[in-house]
């Protein structure tokens, strides 16, 4: 069972840190659709205003990762130029087998 958490740090831009940990007692294998293993999106009033993967190209390589019990992985991204306001951030593993996401509100 993979558990996820998303931390947001506001400074020069907005820094996102998405952590995924295998909280179970058995290995968990996930298949990634491409070289972008995690994606980040920002919403304001329910409308998407920024997405990490927009305008980027990623190698079209399918790969797998096995998370051992207690093993964690962290993925990071930066939103460089936000406007002031209230937002909700969402991070997701880009896997083809299941959904692993986390959301959190933040202010700029």
C-alpha positions in Angstrom: 0.0 0.0 0.0 1.6 3.3 -1.2 0.9 6.4 0.9 1.5 9.9 -0.4 2.1 13.3 1.0 2.7 16.7 -0.7 4.6 19.6 0.9 4.5 23.1 -0.6 7.1 25.8 0.2 6.5 29.4 -1.0 9.6 31.5 -1.6 11.2 32.5 -4.9 8.5 30.5 -6.8 6.6 27.6 -5.3 8.5 24.4 -4.5 6.6 21.1 -4.4 7.9 17.9 -2.7 5.8 14.8 -3.3 6.7 11.8 -1.1 5.5 8.2 -1.6 6.2 5.5 0.9 5.3 1.8 0.9 3.4 1.6 4.3 2.6 -2.1 3.8 4.5 -5.3 4.6 4.8 -6.5 1.0 6.7 -5.0 -2.0 4.6 -2.9 -4.4 5.4 -2.7 -8.1 4.2 0.2 -10.3 4.6 0.8 -14.0 5.4 4.3 -15.2 4.0 5.4 -18.5 7.0 7.5 -19.5 10.1 9.2 -18.1 8.1 11.7 -16.1 7.5 9.7 -13.0 5.4 12.4 -11.1 3.3 15.3 -12.3 2.2 18.4 -10.3 -0.8 20.6 -11.0 -2.1 23.8 -9.3 -5.8 24.8 -9.1 -7.5 28.1 -8.3 -11.2 28.1 -7.8 -11.4 24.6 -9.2 -9.6 25.5 -12.5 -6.2 24.3 -13.4 -3.7 27.2 -13.7 -0.4 25.4 -13.9 0.9 21.9 -14.7 4.5 20.8 -14.5 4.3 18.6 -17.6 2.7 21.2 -19.9 5.0 22.1 -22.7 7.6 19.5 -21.7 8.7 16.4 -23.6 9.5 13.1 -21.9 11.1 10.0 -23.2 8.4 7.5 -24.1 10.0 4.7 -22.0 7.8 2.4 -20.0 9.5 1.3 -16.8 8.7 -0.3 -13.5 9.7 0.4 -9.9 9.4 -1.8 -6.9 8.8 -0.2 -3.5 10.0 -2.4 -0.7 8.2 -2.2 2.7 9.2 1.1 4.3 10.9 2.4 1.1 10.2 6.0 0.1 10.7 8.1 -3.0 10.5 11.8 -3.3 9.7 13.8 -6.5 10.2 17.6 -6.7 9.1 20.5 -9.0 9.0 24.3 -9.0 6.3 26.7 -10.2 8.5 29.6 -11.0 6.1 32.5 -11.5 2.9 32.3 -9.4 0.4 35.2 -8.9 -0.7 35.9 -5.3 -3.7 34.0 -4.2 -5.2 30.9 -2.7 -4.5 27.6 -4.5 -4.7 23.8 -4.2 -1.7 21.7 -5.3 -2.0 18.1 -6.5 0.8 15.6 -7.2 0.4 12.2 -8.8 2.6 9.3 -9.8 2.3 8.8 -13.5 1.6 5.1 -13.3 -0.6 3.0 -15.5 -1.6 0.6 -12.7 -3.4 2.5 -9.9 -3.7 6.0 -8.6 -1.2 7.5 -6.1 -2.0 11.2 -5.4 -1.8 13.9 -2.7 -3.4 17.3 -2.5 -2.9 20.3 -0.3 -4.0 24.0 -0.1 -1.5 26.8 -0.1 -1.3 30.6 -0.4 1.1 32.8 -2.3 
